[in-house]
Amino acid sequence: MKKLLLTLTLALITTAVQAQDISALTAETKKAVLPVIPKVVTAMQEAVAEKGVAGAIAVCKEEAPALINQKRQETGWEIRRVSLKTRNGERATPDLWEARQLADFNIRAASGEKPENIEKSEIVTIAGQTVFRYMKALPVADTCLKCHGPSEGLDAALKVKLSESYPHDQATGYSKGQIRGALTVKRSL
Ligand code: HEC
């Protein structure tokens, strides 16, 4: 009985410590990584204003990943964008954990949670290694619809460019407020 109580107490303490760890890790991760989101959005908006939607494709293809890459180098963490309906499947296909969270994000949004507030943090074990994982939903705003909205409403020149660069594009047909994908971070602990 004593042994059981001790085990239970230890388990509770471990859970409490982990909860504390998770909130500190989440805060630190968000502070370091989230500023990249408005940077990417601004870069895209400027590109659309300067070059039109079709001309902005190159920016989305090169500049957005470059900004994210810069963050990876600054922090040493794995950072990328993922989606259940990818445009660039080579870069953005989610792993199993990410796919589960993305499905859950959609359920949470459908249950009334504000998409811009949806995020998930967890400490997981991958191949014996402890890893902190963080994911933040990227909701569809008006500007996103120009390139991710329903196919029939997209600019004709843009469609040509998209089919050239992304023959397997699944990332159209979205409406405002839906979750387009997520920013995802992996940190070895
Ligand atoms: C000018 C067109 C354009 C606009 C506007 C645009 N995107 Fe994209 N988006 C793209 C292209 C092109 C890619 C593929 C980038 C690559 O090759 O990695 C992409 C990829 C993504 C990805 C990575 C996952 C995937 O499917 O490959 C996410 C997430 C994303 N966009 C979200 C958004 C959001 C959110 C907005 C609005 C704030 C937005 N996009 C606006 C063109 C656009």
Boltz pocket constraint, residues with backbone or C-beta under 6 A from the ligand:
constraints:
  - pocket:
      binder: B
      contacts: [[A, 41], [A, 44], [A, 48], [A, 52], [A, 53], [A, 54], [A, 56], [A, 57], [A, 60], [A, 61], [A, 65], [A, 81], [A, 82], [A, 83], [A, 85], [A, 86], [A, 87], [A, 88], [A, 89], [A, 91], [A, 92], [A, 138], [A, 139], [A, 140], [A, 141], [A, 143], [A, 144], [A, 145], [A, 146], [A, 147], [A, 148], [A, 171], [A, 180], [A, 181], [A, 182]]
      max_distance: 6.0
